[in-house]
Amino acid sequence: MKATMKHMDTRYIFSDFGTKLTGRSGILQLMDDLGRPLPEGVTPYRLGGGNPARVPEAERLFRREMERIMADGDSFEQLISQYDAPQGRTQFIEAVASFLSKTYGWKIGPENVAVSNGSQSAFFYLFNLFSGTYSLSGDSGDAAGGSSAADCFSDAAGGTPQRKKILFPLVPEYVGYADQGIEPDTFEGIPARCEYYEDHTFKYFIDFEKLEARLAARRDVGALCVSRPTNPTGNVLTDFEIKRLASLASRYQLPLFVDNAYGLPFPDIVFIDDAAPYWDESVVLSMSLSKIGLPTLRTGIIVADAQIISALSNLNAIAALASGTLGQALAENCIASGRIVSVAHEYVRPFYKKRSEQAQRWIHEFFAGGDYAVHKSEGAIFLWLLLKDLAIPAKELYGKLKERGVITVPGECFFFGAEDPANTCHGHFDKCLRVNYSGPEDEVREGLRILAEVYKENRIG
């Protein structure tokens, strides 16, 4: 967006890039709500952000690792005084590659693993590597992607510039992606197929017919992207669905980004059995240490083709020099030994499953009599609440709840990229809220009770 006269009352005028990234955004509001105190006298009920719960067994795991480091000569001093390579800490990368290759049979080595300052920054790199303006022609092959990638990008002198997008096969999707494209119109989404059930629940599915038709129609897609489990809804793509997506990505010579921040093998916040870890050469798998208990250490893990890992390392050198070391050091032995996976499966997963089931019971108690539904809770740390008879937009409900101290995230933020979402997304666009159920139980219960009360004050009829 060009600077206009309405900005002239400020001291500085930012570039188009600066204006885009410093404007209001859904993720800014979410993080601001997470960290900013409410007015004096207002009791907070923080059901909004993505803070994980404190799981004692996970905290003890990392405390023991920190104690081991502190007791081992000058290991701590070495840890805090030396930059790692832009790709990440060598020992950590080797531990991750070895664990994944031995456990799942993936054909990867250290050249297939990189570390970022959280998966959020990794996706900023990835989205802008594969979207926006391409100066070389990508139209050499047929619609099914019959030519090689080298053929598609071989004519450096005479190539015709074109623009490519990131395509989300399942909308709604994670609000943190929405403003990460440097160029405008970076993202496009396929509205989910939806099924409703008699127990006040519903579920989204990928509409593969629409997705395949879209890919066949135009060659302007640079990559596919899904979160698994899906943020915001708690949906988990099955093994069949993820393999079908990977097959499509391979057919059209596209990378498939899979955001695995809540998934397997850790933190294992997955409540269904049909969701094994998956990787092949078409997949760019993003993992994180945040939801296993280290959110402030900002440690993202990317598993991908060596060319993409090299590109991410180069970007990291320019943007950040290197990634933080502490998270890698705390997790290194835990991954190599498999302890992090054991803790995730034996403690973290049951903890969240119990919390999810309890929060759903409270919803069904407090919302009784309303026309509401909860998305099937299959993973992640959120419930996706549909209020069919809400008389005001979800953003307005969010404001009224905030006045009462209840912080949620309005659903409008998650339907980015979909064409005319108010009419193409089952009427859900302004009728949904994302609720984080991982906080203290008494806080979640009271927050849900107040939410239901405010909702019933703003129903149709």
C-alpha positions as a Markdown table, in Angstrom:
| # | Residue | x | y | z |
|---|---|---|---|---|
| 1 | Met | 0.0 | 0.0 | 0.0 |
| 2 | Lys | 1.4 | 3.4 | -0.9 |
| 3 | Ala | 1.8 | 6.0 | 1.8 |
| 4 | Thr | -1.1 | 8.5 | 1.7 |
| 5 | Met | -1.7 | 11.9 | 3.3 |
| 6 | Lys | -3.4 | 10.4 | 6.3 |
| 7 | His | 0.0 | 9.0 | 7.3 |
| 8 | Met | 1.7 | 12.4 | 7.1 |
| 9 | Asp | 0.9 | 13.3 | 10.7 |
| 10 | Thr | 3.5 | 10.8 | 11.8 |
| 11 | Arg | 7.2 | 11.5 | 11.8 |
| 12 | Tyr | 8.3 | 8.8 | 9.5 |
| 13 | Ile | 6.7 | 7.1 | 6.4 |
| 14 | Phe | 7.5 | 3.5 | 6.0 |
| 15 | Ser | 8.2 | 1.5 | 2.8 |
| 16 | Asp | 5.4 | -0.6 | 1.3 |
| 17 | Phe | 7.0 | -3.6 | 3.0 |
| 18 | Gly | 7.2 | -1.8 | 6.3 |
| 19 | Thr | 3.6 | -0.6 | 6.1 |
| 20 | Lys | 2.4 | -4.1 | 5.4 |
| 21 | Leu | 4.2 | -5.7 | 8.2 |
| 22 | Thr | 3.6 | -3.0 | 10.8 |
| 23 | Gly | -0.1 | -2.7 | 10.3 |
| 24 | Arg | -2.8 | -4.3 | 12.4 |
| 25 | Ser | -3.0 | -8.0 | 12.1 |
| 26 | Gly | -4.7 | -11.0 | 13.7 |
| 27 | Ile | -1.5 | -12.4 | 15.1 |
| 28 | Leu | -0.5 | -9.0 | 16.5 |
| 29 | Gln | -3.8 | -8.8 | 18.3 |
| 30 | Leu | -3.5 | -12.4 | 19.6 |
| 31 | Met | 0.0 | -11.9 | 21.0 |
| 32 | Asp | -0.9 | -8.5 | 22.4 |
| 33 | Asp | -3.9 | -10.0 | 24.2 |
| 34 | Leu | -1.6 | -12.7 | 25.5 |
| 35 | Gly | 1.0 | -10.3 | 27.1 |
| 36 | Arg | -0.8 | -7.1 | 27.8 |
| 37 | Pro | -2.5 | -6.7 | 31.2 |
| 38 | Leu | -6.3 | -6.0 | 31.3 |
| 39 | Pro | -7.6 | -2.8 | 33.0 |
| 40 | Glu | -7.2 | -2.7 | 36.8 |
| 41 | Gly | -10.0 | -4.6 | 38.5 |
| 42 | Val | -10.8 | -6.9 | 35.6 |
| 43 | Thr | -10.1 | -10.6 | 36.3 |
| 44 | Pro | -8.4 | -12.2 | 33.2 |
| 45 | Tyr | -9.7 | -15.4 | 31.7 |
| 46 | Arg | -7.1 | -16.1 | 29.0 |
| 47 | Leu | -8.7 | -18.4 | 26.5 |
| 48 | Gly | -7.1 | -16.7 | 23.5 |
| 49 | Gly | -3.4 | -17.2 | 22.7 |
| 50 | Gly | -1.3 | -20.3 | 22.0 |
| 51 | Asn | 0.5 | -20.6 | 25.4 |
| 52 | Pro | 0.9 | -24.3 | 26.3 |
| 53 | Ala | 0.1 | -25.6 | 29.7 |
| 54 | Arg | 2.8 | -26.3 | 32.3 |
| 55 | Val | 3.1 | -30.1 | 32.3 |
| 56 | Pro | 5.2 | -31.1 | 35.3 |
| 57 | Glu | 6.8 | -34.2 | 33.7 |
| 58 | Ala | 8.0 | -32.2 | 30.7 |
| 59 | Glu | 9.3 | -29.4 | 32.9 |
| 60 | Arg | 11.3 | -32.0 | 35.0 |
| 61 | Leu | 12.8 | -33.4 | 31.8 |
| 62 | Phe | 14.2 | -30.1 | 30.8 |
| 63 | Arg | 15.2 | -29.1 | 34.3 |
| 64 | Arg | 17.3 | -32.3 | 34.6 |
| 65 | Glu | 19.0 | -31.4 | 31.3 |
| 66 | Met | 19.8 | -27.9 | 32.4 |
| 67 | Glu | 21.2 | -29.3 | 35.7 |
| 68 | Arg | 23.4 | -31.7 | 33.7 |
| 69 | Ile | 24.7 | -28.9 | 31.6 |
| 70 | Met | 25.4 | -26.6 | 34.6 |
| 71 | Ala | 27.3 | -29.4 | 36.3 |
| 72 | Asp | 29.4 | -30.3 | 33.3 |
| 73 | Gly | 32.6 | -28.2 | 33.5 |
| 74 | Asp | 32.2 | -25.1 | 31.4 |
| 75 | Ser | 29.4 | -26.5 | 29.1 |
| 76 | Phe | 27.1 | -23.7 | 30.1 |
| 77 | Glu | 29.6 | -21.0 | 29.4 |
| 78 | Gln | 30.4 | -22.6 | 26.0 |
| 79 | Leu | 26.6 | -22.8 | 25.3 |
| 80 | Ile | 26.0 | -19.1 | 25.8 |
| 81 | Ser | 29.2 | -17.7 | 24.3 |
| 82 | Gln | 29.4 | -19.3 | 20.9 |
| 83 | Tyr | 27.2 | -18.8 | 17.8 |
| 84 | Asp | 25.9 | -21.9 | 16.0 |
| 85 | Ala | 26.0 | -22.2 | 12.2 |
| 86 | Pro | 23.0 | -20.6 | 10.5 |
| 87 | Gln | 21.6 | -24.1 | 9.9 |
| 88 | Gly | 21.6 | -24.8 | 13.6 |
| 89 | Arg | 23.6 | -26.5 | 16.3 |
| 90 | Thr | 25.5 | -29.4 | 14.7 |
| 91 | Gln | 25.0 | -31.9 | 17.5 |
| 92 | Phe | 21.3 | -31.1 | 17.7 |
| 93 | Ile | 20.8 | -31.5 | 13.9 |
| 94 | Glu | 22.6 | -34.8 | 13.9 |
| 95 | Ala | 20.4 | -36.0 | 16.8 |
| 96 | Val | 17.2 | -35.1 | 15.0 |
| 97 | Ala | 18.2 | -36.6 | 11.7 |
| 98 | Ser | 19.4 | -39.8 | 13.4 |
| 99 | Phe | 16.2 | -40.2 | 15.5 |
| 100 | Leu | 13.9 | -39.6 | 12.5 |
| 101 | Ser | 15.7 | -41.8 | 10.1 |
| 102 | Lys | 16.1 | -44.7 | 12.5 |
| 103 | Thr | 12.6 | -44.5 | 14.0 |
| 104 | Tyr | 10.6 | -43.9 | 10.8 |
| 105 | Gly | 12.9 | -45.1 | 8.0 |
| 106 | Trp | 13.0 | -41.6 | 6.4 |
| 107 | Lys | 15.9 | -41.2 | 4.1 |
| 108 | Ile | 17.3 | -38.1 | 5.7 |
| 109 | Gly | 20.7 | -36.9 | 7.1 |
| 110 | Pro | 21.9 | -33.7 | 8.7 |
| 111 | Glu | 21.7 | -32.0 | 5.3 |
| 112 | Asn | 17.9 | -32.4 | 5.6 |
| 113 | Val | 17.4 | -30.6 | 8.9 |
| 114 | Ala | 17.6 | -26.9 | 9.8 |
| 115 | Val | 16.7 | -24.9 | 12.9 |
| 116 | Ser | 14.9 | -21.6 | 13.1 |
| 117 | Asn | 14.0 | -19.1 | 15.8 |
| 118 | Gly | 10.6 | -20.7 | 16.1 |
| 119 | Ser | 8.4 | -22.2 | 13.4 |
| 120 | Gln | 6.7 | -18.8 | 12.9 |
| 121 | Ser | 9.9 | -17.4 | 11.4 |
| 122 | Ala | 10.5 | -20.6 | 9.4 |
| 123 | Phe | 7.2 | -20.1 | 7.7 |
| 124 | Phe | 8.0 | -16.5 | 6.9 |
| 125 | Tyr | 11.0 | -17.8 | 5.0 |
| 126 | Leu | 9.2 | -20.7 | 3.3 |
| 127 | Phe | 6.2 | -18.7 | 2.2 |
| 128 | Asn | 8.4 | -16.0 | 0.6 |
| 129 | Leu | 10.7 | -18.6 | -1.0 |
| 130 | Phe | 7.8 | -20.1 | -2.9 |
| 131 | Ser | 5.4 | -17.2 | -3.5 |
| 132 | Gly | 5.5 | -13.8 | -5.2 |
| 133 | Thr | 7.3 | -12.8 | -8.3 |
| 134 | Tyr | 9.3 | -15.4 | -10.2 |
| 135 | Ser | 11.6 | -13.9 | -12.9 |
| 136 | Leu | 12.0 | -17.3 | -14.6 |
| 137 | Ser | 9.3 | -19.1 | -16.5 |
| 138 | Gly | 7.5 | -21.9 | -14.7 |
| 139 | Asp | 5.2 | -22.8 | -17.7 |
| 140 | Ser | 7.5 | -25.2 | -19.5 |
| 141 | Gly | 5.6 | -28.4 | -18.5 |
| 142 | Asp | 2.0 | -29.6 | -19.0 |
| 143 | Ala | -0.8 | -28.9 | -16.5 |
| 144 | Ala | 0.1 | -32.1 | -14.6 |
| 145 | Gly | 3.7 | -31.0 | -14.0 |
| 146 | Gly | 5.3 | -33.4 | -16.5 |
| 147 | Ser | 8.6 | -31.5 | -16.9 |
| 148 | Ser | 11.4 | -31.5 | -14.4 |
| 149 | Ala | 12.0 | -28.6 | -12.0 |
| 150 | Ala | 15.2 | -27.8 | -13.8 |
| 151 | Asp | 13.3 | -27.6 | -17.1 |
| 152 | Cys | 10.8 | -25.2 | -15.6 |
| 153 | Phe | 13.5 | -22.8 | -14.5 |
| 154 | Ser | 16.2 | -23.1 | -17.1 |
| 155 | Asp | 15.7 | -19.9 | -19.2 |
| 156 | Ala | 17.3 | -17.2 | -17.1 |
| 157 | Ala | 17.7 | -14.7 | -20.0 |
| 158 | Gly | 14.3 | -15.0 | -21.6 |
| 159 | Gly | 12.0 | -16.1 | -18.8 |
| 160 | Thr | 8.6 | -14.3 | -18.4 |
| 161 | Pro | 8.0 | -13.0 | -14.8 |
| 162 | Gln | 5.1 | -14.6 | -13.1 |
| 163 | Arg | 3.5 | -14.5 | -9.6 |
| 164 | Lys | 2.8 | -17.6 | -7.6 |
| 165 | Lys | 0.7 | -18.1 | -4.5 |
| 166 | Ile | 0.7 | -20.4 | -1.4 |
| 167 | Leu | -2.4 | -22.6 | -1.5 |
| 168 | Phe | -4.1 | -23.8 | 1.7 |
| 169 | Pro | -6.2 | -26.9 | 1.0 |
| 170 | Leu | -8.2 | -26.5 | 4.2 |
| 171 | Val | -9.7 | -23.1 | 5.3 |
| 172 | Pro | -10.0 | -22.0 | 8.1 |
| 173 | Glu | -6.2 | -22.0 | 8.9 |
| 174 | Tyr | -3.7 | -20.6 | 11.3 |
| 175 | Val | -4.0 | -16.8 | 11.8 |
| 176 | Gly | -0.2 | -16.4 | 12.1 |
| 177 | Tyr | 0.2 | -17.2 | 8.4 |
| 178 | Ala | -2.2 | -14.5 | 7.2 |
| 179 | Asp | 0.2 | -11.5 | 7.0 |
| 180 | Gln | 3.5 | -13.3 | 6.3 |
| 181 | Gly | 3.6 | -12.7 | 2.5 |
| 182 | Ile | 5.8 | -9.9 | 1.4 |
| 183 | Glu | 3.9 | -9.4 | -1.8 |
| 184 | Pro | 0.2 | -8.8 | -1.9 |
| 185 | Asp | -2.3 | -11.6 | -2.5 |
| 186 | Thr | 0.2 | -14.2 | -1.4 |
| 187 | Phe | -2.4 | -16.7 | -0.1 |
| 188 | Glu | -5.4 | -18.6 | -1.4 |
| 189 | Gly | -7.5 | -21.0 | 0.4 |
| 190 | Ile | -10.0 | -23.8 | -0.4 |
| 191 | Pro | -13.0 | -23.7 | 1.9 |
| 192 | Ala | -13.4 | -26.9 | 3.9 |
| 193 | Arg | -16.2 | -29.4 | 3.3 |
| 194 | Cys | -18.3 | -29.6 | 6.5 |
| 195 | Glu | -20.3 | -32.3 | 8.2 |
| 196 | Tyr | -22.6 | -31.8 | 11.2 |
| 197 | Tyr | -23.5 | -34.3 | 13.9 |
| 198 | Glu | -26.3 | -34.7 | 16.4 |
| 199 | Asp | -24.2 | -34.2 | 19.5 |
| 200 | His | -23.5 | -30.5 | 18.9 |
| 201 | Thr | -20.3 | -31.3 | 17.0 |
| 202 | Phe | -19.1 | -30.9 | 13.5 |
| 203 | Lys | -16.0 | -31.5 | 11.4 |
| 204 | Tyr | -14.1 | -30.0 | 8.5 |
| 205 | Phe | -12.7 | -32.1 | 5.6 |
| 206 | Ile | -10.4 | -31.2 | 2.7 |
| 207 | Asp | -12.5 | -30.8 | -0.4 |
| 208 | Phe | -10.2 | -32.7 | -2.7 |
| 209 | Glu | -12.4 | -32.3 | -5.7 |
| 210 | Lys | -12.1 | -28.5 | -5.5 |
| 211 | Leu | -8.4 | -28.7 | -4.7 |
| 212 | Glu | -7.5 | -30.9 | -7.6 |
| 213 | Ala | -9.6 | -28.7 | -10.0 |
| 214 | Arg | -7.8 | -25.6 | -8.7 |
| 215 | Leu | -4.4 | -27.1 | -9.3 |
| 216 | Ala | -5.3 | -28.3 | -12.8 |
| 217 | Ala | -6.7 | -25.0 | -13.8 |
| 218 | Arg | -3.7 | -22.7 | -13.3 |
| 219 | Arg | 0.0 | -23.1 | -12.8 |
| 220 | Asp | 0.3 | -20.2 | -10.3 |
| 221 | Val | 0.7 | -22.2 | -7.1 |
| 222 | Gly | 4.2 | -22.2 | -5.5 |
| 223 | Ala | 3.4 | -24.5 | -2.6 |
| 224 | Leu | 0.7 | -26.2 | -0.6 |
| 225 | Cys | 0.4 | -25.7 | 3.2 |
| 226 | Val | -1.5 | -27.4 | 6.0 |
| 227 | Ser | -1.2 | -27.5 | 9.8 |
| 228 | Arg | -1.6 | -31.0 | 11.4 |
| 229 | Pro | -3.2 | -30.9 | 13.9 |
| 230 | Thr | -5.0 | -27.9 | 12.4 |
| 231 | Asn | -4.9 | -24.6 | 14.2 |
| 232 | Pro | -7.6 | -23.3 | 15.0 |
| 233 | Thr | -10.0 | -26.2 | 14.8 |
| 234 | Gly | -8.2 | -29.2 | 16.4 |
| 235 | Asn | -8.8 | -31.1 | 13.2 |
| 236 | Val | -6.2 | -33.8 | 12.4 |
| 237 | Leu | -5.6 | -34.9 | 8.8 |
| 238 | Thr | -5.5 | -38.7 | 8.6 |
| 239 | Asp | -2.7 | -40.7 | 7.1 |
| 240 | Phe | -4.7 | -41.2 | 3.9 |
| 241 | Glu | -5.4 | -37.4 | 3.6 |
| 242 | Ile | -1.7 | -36.4 | 4.2 |
| 243 | Lys | -0.4 | -39.0 | 1.7 |
| 244 | Arg | -3.0 | -37.8 | -0.9 |
| 245 | Leu | -1.8 | -34.2 | -0.4 |
| 246 | Ala | 1.8 | -35.3 | -0.8 |
| 247 | Ser | 1.0 | -37.2 | -3.9 |
| 248 | Leu | -0.6 | -34.1 | -5.4 |
| 249 | Ala | 2.4 | -32.0 | -4.4 |
| 250 | Ser | 4.7 | -34.5 | -6.2 |
| 251 | Arg | 2.5 | -34.6 | -9.3 |
| 252 | Tyr | 2.6 | -30.8 | -9.6 |
| 253 | Gln | 6.2 | -30.5 | -8.4 |
| 254 | Leu | 5.2 | -28.4 | -5.4 |
| 255 | Pro | 6.5 | -28.6 | -1.9 |
| 256 | Leu | 3.9 | -29.5 | 0.7 |
| 257 | Phe | 4.5 | -27.5 | 4.0 |
| 258 | Val | 3.2 | -29.4 | 7.0 |
| 259 | Asp | 3.1 | -27.4 | 10.2 |
| 260 | Asn | 3.5 | -30.1 | 12.9 |
| 261 | Ala | 3.8 | -27.8 | 15.9 |
| 262 | Tyr | 1.2 | -29.9 | 17.9 |
| 263 | Gly | 1.8 | -33.2 | 16.3 |
| 264 | Leu | 3.9 | -36.4 | 16.4 |
| 265 | Pro | 6.4 | -37.5 | 17.5 |
| 266 | Phe | 6.4 | -34.6 | 20.0 |
| 267 | Pro | 4.5 | -32.9 | 21.6 |
| 268 | Asp | 2.0 | -35.6 | 20.5 |
| 269 | Ile | -1.1 | -33.5 | 21.2 |
| 270 | Val | -3.1 | -35.9 | 18.9 |
| 271 | Phe | -6.1 | -37.7 | 20.1 |
| 272 | Ile | -6.8 | -40.0 | 17.1 |
| 273 | Asp | -4.8 | -43.1 | 16.0 |
| 274 | Asp | -4.8 | -42.6 | 12.2 |
| 275 | Ala | -2.2 | -39.9 | 12.1 |
| 276 | Ala | 1.4 | -41.2 | 11.9 |
| 277 | Pro | 4.4 | -38.9 | 11.3 |
| 278 | Tyr | 4.9 | -38.6 | 7.5 |
| 279 | Trp | 7.7 | -37.2 | 5.4 |
| 280 | Asp | 8.9 | -37.7 | 1.8 |
| 281 | Glu | 10.9 | -35.6 | -0.6 |
| 282 | Ser | 7.8 | -33.4 | -1.5 |
| 283 | Val | 7.2 | -32.6 | 2.2 |
| 284 | Val | 8.6 | -29.7 | 4.2 |
| 285 | Leu | 7.9 | -30.8 | 7.8 |
| 286 | Ser | 8.0 | -28.1 | 10.5 |
| 287 | Met | 8.3 | -29.2 | 14.1 |
| 288 | Ser | 8.7 | -27.2 | 17.3 |
| 289 | Leu | 9.8 | -27.3 | 20.9 |
| 290 | Ser | 7.2 | -24.8 | 22.0 |
| 291 | Lys | 4.3 | -27.0 | 22.8 |
| 292 | Ile | 6.4 | -29.6 | 24.6 |
| 293 | Gly | 7.2 | -26.9 | 27.1 |
| 294 | Leu | 9.8 | -24.5 | 25.7 |
| 295 | Pro | 7.7 | -21.7 | 24.0 |
| 296 | Thr | 10.0 | -18.9 | 25.1 |
| 297 | Leu | 13.2 | -20.5 | 23.7 |
| 298 | Arg | 11.8 | -20.2 | 20.1 |
| 299 | Thr | 13.2 | -23.4 | 18.5 |
| 300 | Gly | 11.7 | -24.5 | 15.2 |
| 301 | Ile | 12.9 | -27.6 | 13.3 |
| 302 | Ile | 12.5 | -28.0 | 9.6 |
| 303 | Val | 12.9 | -31.3 | 7.8 |
| 304 | Ala | 13.1 | -30.9 | 4.0 |
| 305 | Asp | 15.0 | -31.5 | 0.8 |
| 306 | Ala | 18.6 | -30.4 | 1.1 |
| 307 | Gln | 18.2 | -27.6 | -1.4 |
| 308 | Ile | 15.4 | -26.1 | 0.7 |
| 309 | Ile | 17.5 | -26.6 | 3.9 |
| 310 | Ser | 20.4 | -24.7 | 2.3 |
| 311 | Ala | 18.1 | -21.9 | 1.3 |
| 312 | Leu | 16.7 | -21.6 | 4.8 |
| 313 | Ser | 20.2 | -21.5 | 6.3 |
| 314 | Asn | 21.2 | -18.7 | 3.9 |
| 315 | Leu | 18.1 | -16.7 | 4.9 |
| 316 | Asn | 18.7 | -17.3 | 8.6 |
| 317 | Ala | 22.2 | -16.0 | 8.2 |
| 318 | Ile | 20.9 | -12.7 | 6.7 |
| 319 | Ala | 17.9 | -12.2 | 9.0 |
| 320 | Ala | 19.2 | -13.6 | 12.3 |
| 321 | Leu | 22.9 | -14.7 | 12.0 |
| 322 | Ala | 21.9 | -17.9 | 13.8 |
| 323 | Ser | 19.2 | -19.5 | 15.8 |
| 324 | Gly | 19.1 | -19.6 | 19.6 |
| 325 | Thr | 21.1 | -22.4 | 21.1 |
| 326 | Leu | 19.5 | -23.1 | 24.5 |
| 327 | Gly | 16.4 | -24.9 | 23.3 |
| 328 | Gln | 18.5 | -27.1 | 21.0 |
| 329 | Ala | 20.9 | -27.9 | 23.9 |
| 330 | Leu | 18.1 | -28.8 | 26.3 |
| 331 | Ala | 16.4 | -31.1 | 23.8 |
| 332 | Glu | 19.4 | -32.7 | 22.1 |
| 333 | Asn | 19.9 | -35.7 | 24.5 |
| 334 | Cys | 16.2 | -36.0 | 25.1 |
| 335 | Ile | 15.6 | -36.5 | 21.3 |
| 336 | Ala | 18.6 | -38.8 | 20.9 |
| 337 | Ser | 17.5 | -41.0 | 23.8 |
| 338 | Gly | 13.8 | -41.0 | 22.9 |
| 339 | Arg | 12.9 | -39.6 | 26.3 |
| 340 | Ile | 11.2 | -36.5 | 24.8 |
| 341 | Val | 8.9 | -38.8 | 22.8 |
| 342 | Ser | 8.1 | -41.0 | 25.9 |
| 343 | Val | 7.2 | -37.9 | 28.0 |
| 344 | Ala | 5.1 | -36.6 | 25.2 |
| 345 | His | 3.1 | -39.8 | 24.8 |
| 346 | Glu | 2.8 | -40.8 | 28.4 |
| 347 | Tyr | 2.2 | -37.4 | 29.9 |
| 348 | Val | 1.6 | -34.5 | 27.5 |
| 349 | Arg | -1.0 | -36.2 | 25.3 |
| 350 | Pro | -3.1 | -37.6 | 28.2 |
| 351 | Phe | -2.9 | -34.2 | 29.9 |
| 352 | Tyr | -4.4 | -32.3 | 27.0 |
| 353 | Lys | -6.9 | -35.0 | 26.1 |
| 354 | Lys | -8.3 | -34.8 | 29.6 |
| 355 | Arg | -8.4 | -31.0 | 29.5 |
| 356 | Ser | -10.2 | -31.1 | 26.1 |
| 357 | Glu | -12.8 | -33.5 | 27.3 |
| 358 | Gln | -13.5 | -31.5 | 30.4 |
| 359 | Ala | -13.7 | -28.2 | 28.5 |
| 360 | Gln | -16.2 | -29.8 | 26.1 |
| 361 | Arg | -18.4 | -31.0 | 29.0 |
| 362 | Trp | -18.5 | -27.4 | 30.4 |
| 363 | Ile | -19.4 | -26.1 | 27.0 |
| 364 | His | -22.3 | -28.5 | 26.7 |
| 365 | Glu | -23.4 | -27.5 | 30.2 |
| 366 | Phe | -23.2 | -23.8 | 29.8 |
| 367 | Phe | -24.4 | -23.5 | 26.2 |
| 368 | Ala | -27.4 | -25.8 | 26.6 |
| 369 | Gly | -30.4 | -24.3 | 24.7 |
| 370 | Gly | -28.3 | -22.5 | 22.2 |
| 371 | Asp | -27.7 | -23.3 | 18.6 |
| 372 | Tyr | -24.0 | -24.1 | 18.9 |
| 373 | Ala | -21.5 | -26.8 | 17.8 |
| 374 | Val | -17.9 | -27.7 | 18.7 |
| 375 | His | -15.5 | -29.0 | 16.1 |
| 376 | Lys | -14.4 | -32.5 | 16.8 |
| 377 | Ser | -11.4 | -32.2 | 19.1 |
| 378 | Glu | -8.8 | -34.4 | 17.5 |
| 379 | Gly | -5.6 | -32.6 | 18.6 |
| 380 | Ala | -3.9 | -29.2 | 19.4 |
| 381 | Ile | -4.8 | -27.1 | 22.4 |
| 382 | Phe | -7.9 | -25.3 | 21.1 |
| 383 | Leu | -11.6 | -25.8 | 20.7 |
| 384 | Trp | -13.4 | -24.2 | 17.7 |
| 385 | Leu | -16.8 | -23.0 | 18.7 |
| 386 | Leu | -19.5 | -22.4 | 16.2 |
| 387 | Leu | -22.4 | -20.1 | 17.4 |
| 388 | Lys | -25.0 | -20.5 | 14.6 |
| 389 | Asp | -27.5 | -18.1 | 16.1 |
| 390 | Leu | -25.1 | -15.3 | 17.1 |
| 391 | Ala | -26.7 | -12.0 | 16.3 |
| 392 | Ile | -23.5 | -10.0 | 16.0 |
| 393 | Pro | -20.1 | -10.7 | 14.3 |
| 394 | Ala | -17.6 | -12.8 | 16.2 |
| 395 | Lys | -15.3 | -9.8 | 16.3 |
| 396 | Glu | -17.9 | -7.8 | 18.1 |
| 397 | Leu | -18.5 | -10.7 | 20.5 |
| 398 | Tyr | -14.8 | -10.8 | 21.1 |
| 399 | Gly | -14.9 | -7.1 | 22.2 |
| 400 | Lys | -17.8 | -7.7 | 24.6 |
| 401 | Leu | -16.0 | -10.7 | 26.1 |
| 402 | Lys | -12.8 | -8.7 | 26.5 |
| 403 | Glu | -14.7 | -6.1 | 28.6 |
| 404 | Arg | -15.6 | -9.0 | 30.9 |
| 405 | Gly | -11.9 | -10.2 | 31.0 |
| 406 | Val | -12.4 | -13.2 | 28.7 |
| 407 | Ile | -9.9 | -13.3 | 25.9 |
| 408 | Thr | -10.6 | -15.4 | 22.8 |
| 409 | Val | -9.8 | -15.2 | 19.1 |
| 410 | Pro | -12.6 | -14.3 | 16.7 |
| 411 | Gly | -13.1 | -16.6 | 13.8 |
| 412 | Glu | -12.8 | -14.0 | 11.0 |
| 413 | Cys | -9.0 | -14.0 | 11.5 |
| 414 | Phe | -8.7 | -17.6 | 10.3 |
| 415 | Phe | -10.6 | -17.4 | 6.9 |
| 416 | Phe | -7.9 | -15.5 | 5.0 |
| 417 | Gly | -7.3 | -16.5 | 1.4 |
| 418 | Ala | -10.8 | -17.8 | 0.8 |
| 419 | Glu | -12.8 | -16.0 | -1.8 |
| 420 | Asp | -15.9 | -14.3 | -0.3 |
| 421 | Pro | -15.6 | -16.3 | 2.9 |
| 422 | Ala | -18.9 | -14.9 | 4.3 |
| 423 | Asn | -20.7 | -16.8 | 1.5 |
| 424 | Thr | -18.4 | -19.7 | 0.7 |
| 425 | Cys | -17.5 | -21.0 | 4.2 |
| 426 | His | -20.8 | -22.4 | 5.4 |
| 427 | Gly | -21.8 | -19.2 | 7.2 |
| 428 | His | -19.0 | -19.8 | 9.7 |
| 429 | Phe | -16.9 | -16.8 | 8.8 |
| 430 | Asp | -18.3 | -14.5 | 11.6 |
| 431 | Lys | -19.9 | -17.1 | 13.8 |
| 432 | Cys | -16.8 | -18.8 | 15.3 |
| 433 | Leu | -14.4 | -18.4 | 18.2 |
| 434 | Arg | -11.1 | -20.2 | 18.9 |
| 435 | Val | -10.8 | -21.1 | 22.6 |
| 436 | Asn | -7.6 | -22.3 | 24.3 |
| 437 | Tyr | -8.5 | -24.8 | 26.9 |
| 438 | Ser | -4.9 | -25.4 | 28.3 |
| 439 | Gly | -5.0 | -22.8 | 31.2 |
| 440 | Pro | -5.8 | -23.5 | 34.8 |
| 441 | Glu | -9.1 | -25.4 | 35.1 |
| 442 | Asp | -10.9 | -22.9 | 37.2 |
| 443 | Glu | -9.9 | -20.1 | 34.9 |
| 444 | Val | -11.1 | -22.1 | 31.8 |
| 445 | Arg | -14.4 | -23.1 | 33.4 |
| 446 | Glu | -15.3 | -19.5 | 34.5 |
| 447 | Gly | -14.2 | -18.1 | 31.2 |
| 448 | Leu | -16.4 | -20.5 | 29.3 |
| 449 | Arg | -19.3 | -19.7 | 31.7 |
| 450 | Ile | -19.0 | -16.0 | 31.0 |
| 451 | Leu | -18.6 | -16.7 | 27.3 |
| 452 | Ala | -21.9 | -18.6 | 27.3 |
| 453 | Glu | -23.6 | -15.8 | 29.2 |
| 454 | Val | -22.5 | -13.1 | 26.8 |
| 455 | Tyr | -23.4 | -15.3 | 23.8 |
| 456 | Lys | -26.9 | -15.8 | 25.2 |
| 457 | Glu | -27.3 | -12.1 | 25.6 |
| 458 | Asn | -26.5 | -11.7 | 21.9 |
| 459 | Arg | -28.4 | -14.5 | 20.2 |
| 460 | Ile | -30.9 | -14.0 | 17.3 |
| 461 | Gly | -34.5 | -13.7 | 18.5 |
